[in-house]
Amino acid sequence: MISTRAVSVTGAATPQTTGLPTLKLRQNIEWVERETIRRALENARGIKKDAAALMGISQRALSYYLNKYRID
């Protein structure tokens, strides 16, 4: 089903917001990385080994990102 917000009166598609905080690429990448890590840790109930597996990265890589973004 197409929502009425997705199509303008003239029938042309209107841009949809993505929920990203800014148009700056680097800031968006960092935001997506932090949010992905947060969600993976939540789904893994805080078990870092499981969170890394959910994201398809090594525990070492997860450790790097946790330090980079000061996530504990």
C-alpha positions in Angstrom: 0.0 0.0 0.0 1.3 3.4 -0.9 0.8 6.1 1.8 -0.6 9.4 0.8 2.6 11.0 2.1 4.7 9.1 -0.4 3.0 10.7 -3.5 2.3 14.4 -4.0 -1.0 15.7 -5.5 0.7 15.8 -8.9 1.7 12.2 -8.7 5.4 12.8 -8.3 7.2 11.1 -5.5 8.1 13.3 -2.6 11.4 12.8 -0.7 11.1 10.8 2.5 13.1 11.5 5.6 15.5 8.7 6.5 15.8 9.5 10.1 19.5 10.3 9.7 20.6 13.2 11.9 22.4 15.2 9.2 23.4 15.3 5.6 27.1 15.0 6.5 28.3 11.6 5.4 30.9 11.0 8.1 28.6 12.0 10.9 25.9 9.7 9.5 28.3 6.8 9.2 29.3 7.3 12.9 25.6 7.5 13.9 24.7 4.3 12.0 27.7 2.5 13.5 26.8 3.5 17.1 23.2 2.7 16.6 24.0 -0.7 15.1 26.3 -1.5 18.0 23.7 -0.4 20.5 21.0 -2.6 19.0 23.3 -5.6 18.7 24.4 -5.3 22.3 20.7 -5.0 23.3 19.7 -8.0 21.2 22.7 -10.0 22.6 21.8 -9.0 26.2 25.1 -7.3 26.6 27.2 -10.3 25.6 29.9 -8.8 23.4 30.8 -12.1 21.7 27.2 -12.6 20.6 26.8 -8.9 19.6 29.9 -9.2 17.3 28.5 -12.3 15.7 25.1 -10.6 15.1 27.0 -7.8 13.3 29.2 -10.2 11.4 32.4 -8.7 12.8 35.2 -10.1 15.1 35.2 -9.5 18.8 38.4 -7.5 18.2 36.6 -5.2 15.7 33.7 -4.7 18.2 36.2 -3.8 20.9 37.7 -1.2 18.5 34.3 0.4 17.9 33.4 0.3 21.6 36.6 2.2 22.3 36.2 4.5 19.4 32.7 5.6 20.4 33.3 5.2 24.2 30.5 2.6 24.6 30.7 0.3 27.5 
